Amino acid sequence: MNSHLTVDPDAVGAAVLPARPEWLALSTALVDEVEIIADREDLLVTIAPGAGGGAPACFYPARALIEVDGNHLGVDPATVDPASLADRTRYATTWGLLTHECGHAKHTAWEPPDDAPPAVVAAAMLLEEPRMEAAQVRRRPDDRHWLRASATDLILTETDAADPARAPQMTKADAAHTAALLLARVDGGILTATETAPVAAMVENILGADLLAELRGLWREALNTTDDDADAMIDLGRRWCQAIGTDPDNPDANPGVPAPSGVPSPLTQAIGQALANVARAVAEEAPPPDPATVAATRQAVDNAAHEANEATARTVFSGAHYNPRGYGATATAGTRAPTADERTAARVLARALSTAGVRERVAVKSTSPIPPGRLRMRGALAADAQRAAGATVTAEPFTRTARLITPAPPLRLGIACDVSGSMGHLRHPVASTAWILAHAGHRATVPVTTAAVIYGAHVRPITHPGTAPDLVTEFEADDGSHDIAAATAALDGALGLSHPGAARLLVIVSDGHYDRNERATGRAQVDRLRASGCAVLWLTTDDRDKPFDGVTVHKLTSPTTTAQAIGRAATAALRAAR
C-alpha cells in the first residue's frame, strides 16, 4: 500500500505539531488553497518538519487531513505566500506534493474491501497513483507542472531507489512496480516517453515485451477507471498479481531476489537517470501562468484595443479618416428622400424589434422578518432561538414570491459595407437598409443604437450612432482596397460592440476578396468581437465569396432582401439576450 495514502480508518496521522509559529501560519494558509485544488471544503493541512507519516506527504481520508513534510520546503516558511502563484516556483516540490495529495482527496474515492488479499490491494493502490494524477490534470491541466515537480521525491520514496539496502533489483516484481510508477505516468500525461526512456528499456529487458504489454494494458484500464469504482481497481490489482506471479496473500514474498551488493542495480540506475531527466525538464519549463496576471494582461490589451477603436471611431464619424495606402475615394453619391416602401419597412422592423424585446414575467423569491408571506417554521424556530439567546435576530421566516418583468437589453447594431468595384450590385440596397435600421431603432420601444459605414480605400459613415437621418445617403462602389479592419474598429469604438451589457450584432456586407494583409488585420478585429460575445453576420451573394471563418454567413437570394435579412438577425439577437 502506498505510504503516503493511508486508507486505515484508525490512522490518526503523524501528529507532528509545528515547532515554530511560522509552520502553523503556513498550514492555515494552505487550507484555503487545497479547497480550490481538491474541490473540497473539509480538508485540513499540516506542514511541518517530520510530518507526512514517513513519506514526503500523506493523505488521511478518515480525517480529511493532508500532511506535508516541511523538510522538502527549502525556504523559510515565514516567507511563503501560497496565494501567489508566482511564489510557488520557489518551493515547486512541496507544492507538487500538496497537489498530489489533493488529487487523492478528490479522486481516490474508493476503498479496498476488507477481504481483499494484501498483495491485490497493494497492486490496486499502486495503479491508483497514475490513475489519480491523470484525473487531476484532466480537471486542472495546470497542475501537471507541479505534479512533475514532485515526481522525483515521490518516486524515490515509492521505489526506495535512494536506499542501498532496499533499492530495486533485477526482478519482475521490482520492474513491474517501477513501470507502474514511471511508465504509467507517461500514458497518464504527467511524464514523457523521452524522460523515462532509460526505465522503459530496462523494464522491457527484465519483463520481456509481451509481459510489459500486458501490464501496460492493465494500467491503461486503470487510467480510464472512474474515481469510485473499487471493484474495477481490485480486479486490476488481482490481474496485476497474476501477471507477475505475486502471491496475493503475501506481497513481500519475493523468492530468488539477489542480496544487495552495495552497487545499484541497472534498474535502480535507470530510475535515477529517468528522474534526473524529469528534474532537468521541470527546471527548464515555465510554470503555469498566474490567472490574475493573465486576466490583467488581457484586460490591459483589451482596454488598449478599445481606446484605439474609439480613436478610429472619432476620425471616421467626424469625416477625417484617411488611409494613404488605399486605392479609391470611398465616395458618397449624394442623398435622396426615402421611399414609401422604406418608411413602411422601418415601421415593420421597429415593431419586430419591440416584440423581440418583450420579456416574460420571472418569479423572484425573497425573505422577510415580517409578513406578508408564507411562514417557514425552520426560520421561525431560528428566530425564537436567537431571541432566547439574547442575540440579534437575523432569521427571516417569511417568504414571498413576486413576478417581475426583467428589463429588455439594449441592441447595438453596426453595418459595414464593402465598396470595392465588385460590390456595385449591393450599394443601393445597403444604403436603403442603413436608413431603415436607423429609423426602426428610433421607433422601437427597446433601446436600439445603429450605425453604418462603407469601407474601401477609406471608411465613411452612412448613418451615425443614435441618429435617424431624414435622407438616405447613397454611395459609389469602385474602390480597389478593403479597409475592413478600420471599419470594424470604428463601429466597435462608436457602439461598444466588444463590451457586454447589450445584444450586439455586427453585419458585414462583402464578397471577402481581400489581399493577405487586409484579411489578416480584419480577421483580428472580427475575432476580437466574436470572442467578446458579439454576433457577426456576413452577407454574401455568391458561392465564391470568402467570408471569415467562424462568422454566421447568409447568402442573399436578391439584393432587395438585405434589410429583411439584417432585421431577422437583429430580432434574433434580442431574443437570444433574454
N, C-alpha and C positions, 0 to 999 in steps of 0.2 A: 504494500500500500504506500502511496506517496507520503513522504514525511512531512510535506507542507500542506496536506489536505487531510484533516482529521475528521473522520465520519463517526467516531466513537461518541455516542451521546453523553457519556460520563466524563469526557475530556473537558478540562477547565482551563487549558492554556498554560503557558509558562508562568503566568502571574508575576512577570517581571515589572516591578514598579520603577518608573523613571527616577534616576538618582538626582537629576537636575531639573529644575522647573522648565527649562527650555524644551525638554523632551515631552513634558506634559502639555505644554502650549502647542507644540507641533502635532502631537497626537490629536488634540482637539481640533486643530485647523484641518487635519486630514479627513476628519469625519465629514466636513462639508463637501470635500472633493469626491469621496467614494460614493456619496449619494448620487452624484452625476455619473460616475464611471460605471457603477454597478446597477444603476437604476433601482436602488433600494433606499428606503428611508430609515431602516432599523439597524444599520451596521455601526459597530464601534471599531475604533482603531487604537492600537498601542504600538508605538515605535520607541524603542529604547535599546541600548546595547544588551545583547543576550536574549531579547525577545525572539519569537519565531519557533519555539519548541525544538531547537537544534537545527533548524533549516533557515535559509535566508529570510523566509517569510512563511506564514502559515494561516490557514483559514479554519475556524472552528464553527461549523454550521449550526450546531446546537445552541451556541451562544451568540451567533451573528457577530463574531469577533474576528478581526484581521490583526495579526501581529507581524511586525516587520523588525528584523534585527537592525538596530541602529548602527552597527559596525560597518554596514555597507553604505552608509550615507556619504561619507567622505568629505563633508563640510560641517561647519559649526551649525548645530540645529537652530541657534538663535537667529541665524541669517536667512533661514529658509522661508520663502513666501510661496506656498503651494498654490495659491490662487493665481499666480503669474505663470503663464506658460513659458515665457522667456527664461524664468528662473529654473525651470525643471531640468534644463540641459546640464546644470552643474551637478546634479545627482540623478542622472538618467537611469542608472541601475536600480536605485531604490524606487524610483517612480515606476519602472517596469515591474519590479516585484509587487508593488502595490496594485498595479493594473492587473497583473496575473491573478492575484488573489481576488480582486473584484470580479474577474472573469469567472472564477469558481463560484463566487457568491451569486452571480446572476445566472450562469448557465449549467452548473453542476447541480441539477435539481433532482437527481435520482440517488437512491441509497441502495447498497447491496443487501439482498435478503440475508437473514440470519443464518440460513442453512447453506449458503453458497460456500464452496470449498475455498480455503485461503488463497491458493495459487490462482484460481479463477478470478477472485476479487482483485488480487494484485495485478493481474493482466488487464482486467477491465479498467482499473484505475490508471494503469499505465497508458492505455489508449485514450483515456479521458483527457490527458494533458493536451495533445494536439487538437482533439475534438473541441475542447472548451476554448482554446485560443482562436481557432478558426471561427467559431461562433461569435467571439468577442469582436474580431476585426470585421466580420460581416456587419455587425451592428454599429461599430465605431471604427472605421477604417484607419483613422489617425493613430489609434492605439498600437498599430503594428510596429511603429518605430520604438516605442517603449518596451514592448514585449521582446523585440530583438535585442534591446539594450540589456535586458535581464537574462537573456537565454544562457549566456556563459555561466553565470553563477548558479542558475537553476539546474542546468545540465551537469555541471561539475558535481553538484550535490547529489543529483539523482543517480549518476553513474559511478560516483566515488573515484573518478579518474584522477583526482589530486591526492588520493590516499594510496601509497605504495602497497599497503597490506590488503586493500580491498579493491584495487583498480581492476577493470575488466580484463579478462583473459580471452584466449582464442577459443571460446566455446560457443555453441549455438545459442545458449541462453543469454550470454552477455552480448552477442552480436544482435540477437533479436531485440533485446532491451535497448541497445544503442540505436538501432534502426527506428524503433518507435519514438524515441525522443528527438532524433535529428531528422531522419528522412521523412517521417510523417509530418513534421513541421514544414517541410518543403511543399508537400501536397496540400497542406493547410494554408499556405500563403504567407508563412512567417519567415522562414529561411529560404535560401535559393539553392538550386542544384549545384551551382558553381562553388558556393561556400562549403557545401557538405560533400563535395566530390571525394575527398580522401576517405571519409567514412563509407560512402556508397561503394567504393571499390573494395575496401577491406571487408565490409559486411557480405558482399556478394561472394568474395573469395572464401569466407567461412561457411556461409549458408548454402551457397550454390544458387544459381539463377532461378530455379524452379521454386525452392522454398522461399526465397526473397519475394518472388512474385506473389506467392500465396499470402505471405504476411502483408504485402502491400495492399492486396485486395481486402484484407481484414481492416486495416487502419483506414482505408478509403471508405469502407462501410461505416466505420465509426464517425468519420468526418461528416457523414450525411445523416447521422442519427439525431433525433430530437433531444432536447435537454432533459426530459423526464422519462425517457424510455429505458428503465432499468433492465427489463427483460432482454432487450436487444444488446445492451452493453455486457450483461453477464454471459449471454450466448457467445458474443465475440471473444470474451475472455476465455471461455471454455474451448472454443475453436483454436485460439492462440496457443493454449497449453498443449492441445493435441498436436498442433503443427510442429512444435519444437520439442515435444516429448517431455514436458514437465509434469511431475506428479501433482495432481490438483490439490491434494491434501498437504503437501509439503513443498512450498515454493523455494525453500532454501536448499533442498537436496539437489546437488549438482555433481554427480559422480564423474570421476575422470578429470577433474579440474587440476591442472598443474599448480604446484605451490609457487607463490610469488617469489621471484628471484631477486627482487630489488630493481630489476631493469624493466621499465614499462613495456608492456606487450605492444605489438604492432597496432592492435585495435586501440589501445589507450593513446598511443602516439597519433593515430588518425583522428581520434576525438580532439586531442589538443590542437592539431593543425586546423581542423574544421572550426573550432571555437575561436582560434586566432583569426581566421578569415572573417568570421562574423563580427568580432570585435573591431577589426580594422575597417570593415564596411560600414558599421554603425558610426564609427568616429568620423567617417568621411561624408556621410549622408546628412542632409539638412533635417532638422527636427520639424514636426508639424507646425504650420503657422498658427499664430495666436488668432482665434476668430475675431477677437476685439480689434486687433491690429488690421486684420484683413478687412473687416467691416469699415473701420475708419478710413483706410486707404481707398476702398471702393466708394465710400461716401465723398471723399475729397475729389476723386476723379469725376464722380457724377456731378458734384457741385461745379467743378471747373467746366465740364461739358455744358451744363445748363447755363452758366454765365456766358459762355461763348455763343450758345444758341440764342440767348436773349440779345446779345450784341448784334448777331446776324439779323434777328427779327427787327431790331430798331432800324438798321440800314435798309432792309428790304421794304418795310412798310412806310418808311419815310421817302422811298423812291430813290435812295442814294446807293443802292447796291450795284457794284460793277466788278466784273471778272475780266481782268486784262488778258487772260489766256483763252477766253471763249471766242467762238466764231458765230456771229449773228447779232441781231439787235434786240431780240426778245421783245418785239414791239407790240403795243396795243393798237387797235384799229378803230378807236372811237367808241361812242356809246349809242344806245338806242333805247326806245321805250319798250317795256315788257309787253308781251302779247297777252291776250285774254287767257290763252291756254296756260301760259306760265303763271299768271296770277291764280288760276284755278289749281294748278299743280301745287303751288305754295300753300294754299289753304288746306288741300287734302293732306299734304305731308305734315302740316302743323297739327292737324287732328290725329294723325297716326302717331306722331311723337308724343302728344299729350296722352293718348290712350296707352302707349307703351310705358309711360311713366307712372301709371296708376298702380298704387300698391294695395295689397290686401291687408286687412287688419291682422295684427300679431298679438297673441296672448302673452302678457307680461305679468309675472307673479312678483309680489312684493310682500314684505312682512312689516308688522307694526306692533308696538306695545299696547295699543288701544284699539277698540272697534272703530269702524266696521271691519268685518272679515270673518273667516272661519277660525274657530278656536282650535289650536293644536294642543292636546293635553301634555305632550312632552315639553313644549315651550312653557305652558302654564306651570308645570311642576318645577321646571328650572327657575322660573321667576320666583316661585314661593321659596325655593331653597336659597336663592340669593338674598331674599328679604330676611329669612330666618338667620342667615349667617351675618347679617349686617353689611353685606356687600352691595355695591352699586348694581342695580338691576339692569342687565343688558339684554335679557331674553326678550324676544318679540313673538308672543304666542299667536298673534292673529295674522292670517294670510288672506290676501285678496288678489283677484285676477282682473286686470284691466286689458281691454282690447284696443290697441293703439294702431294708428296708421303710421308706418315709417316714412320719413320724407323721401321723395324721389331724388335720386342722384342727378347732378347736372350732366350735360353731354357736351363734350368738346370734340369738334369735328373739323379736320383740316383736309383740304383738297390740293394736290399738286399735279399739274397737267404738263406733260412733255410737249414742247412746241418746236420740235425738230421738224425737218421737211416731210418726214413720213407720217406725221400726225395731223395733217391738214383736215382729214375727214372727221375729226373729233372736235375741232376748235369751236364750232357753233354750238353743239350740244353741251360742251363743258361750260361755256360762257353762260348758257341758259341755266344749267344746273347750279352753278355758283350763286346766281341771283335767287333761284327758287329756294335753295337751302338757307340762304341768309334771311329771307323773309319768313320761311317756315319756322326757323329758330326764334325769330322775333315774335311770331304769333303763338307759339306753343306755350302751354301752361307750365311745362318744366323748363328749368334754366338751360338754354342751348346757346353755345357760342361757336360760331363757324368762321372760317377764313379760307380763302382760296388764292393760290399763286400759280403763275406759269413759270416754267424754267426751261432754259435752253442755254445760250451763252451766259445769260444773267438770270436773275429771278425778279419777277414783277408781281405786285399784288393785284388781284382782280376784285376781291372783296376783303375788307378789313375786319379784324376781330370785333364782334359785338355790334356791327353796323348792319343796317338794312338799306342798301343803296336804292335810290329811286330809279336808276337806269341800269341797263345791262351793259357791261363792259366787254366789247369784243376784242379779239387779239389775232395776230398773224401766227403762222406756223411754218417758218422757213429757216430756222437756225440749224447750225451744223454741230452744236455742242449740247451737252446734257448735264447741267449743274444740279443734279438731284440731291447731292449732299447738302448744298446751301438751301435748297427748297425745303427739305425735311427739317433742317436746323431752324429755319425761320418759323415754320409752323409750330415746332416744339417750343421755341422761345416765346412765341406770341400766345399760344394756347395752353402751354404746360402739359403737352401730351405725355411727357415722361413722368409726371407727378400723379400719384394716386389721389383719390377723393372724388372721382368722376368717371363716368363711362367715356372712354376715349377711342377715337377712330381716326386713322389716317387713311386717306384714299389716294392712290397713285394711278394716274391715267397715262399709260405709256406702253410702247412696244418693247421696251427694255433693250434696245440695240445700242449699247454704250461701249466706249473703249474701256480698257482694263482699269485705268486709274479712276474713271468716273464710276465704274461698277464697284470698285473696292471701297471708295470713300462713301458712296451712297449706301452700300450694304452695311457699313459700320454704323451709320446713323439709324437706319431702319432696324437693325438688330438690337440696338440700344433701346429703341422704343418698344419693341416686342418684349424684350427682357423685363421692362418696367410694367408690362401688363396692357400696353396699348395695342388694340387690334389694328391690323393693317390689311386693307382690301386693295388688290391690284386689278384694275380693269384692263382687259385686252380685247382685241377684235380678230386676232389671227392665231392659228395654232403654232405659227413660227415665232411668236413673240417670246421674250425671255425675261419673265418676272423673276424677282429674287426668290431664293429658296425660303420656305417657312411661312410665306405670306398666304393669305386667302385669295385665290385667283377666281375671277368671274369673267367669262367671255361674253361680251355684249353681242347679242344677235343683231342689233341695229344700234347705230349711234344715238338714235332718239330715245332709247331705253336707259340712257346714262342716269338720268335723275331718279328713275324708279329703282335702279339697282342700288344706288347710293342710299336712297331713302329706306329701302328694306334693310340694308346693313346698319343704318343708324338706329332704326327701331329695334333691331335685334340686339345691338349693343346696349340699349337702355334696358331691355328685358333681362339680359344676362347680368346686369348690375344689380338686380333685385337681391 
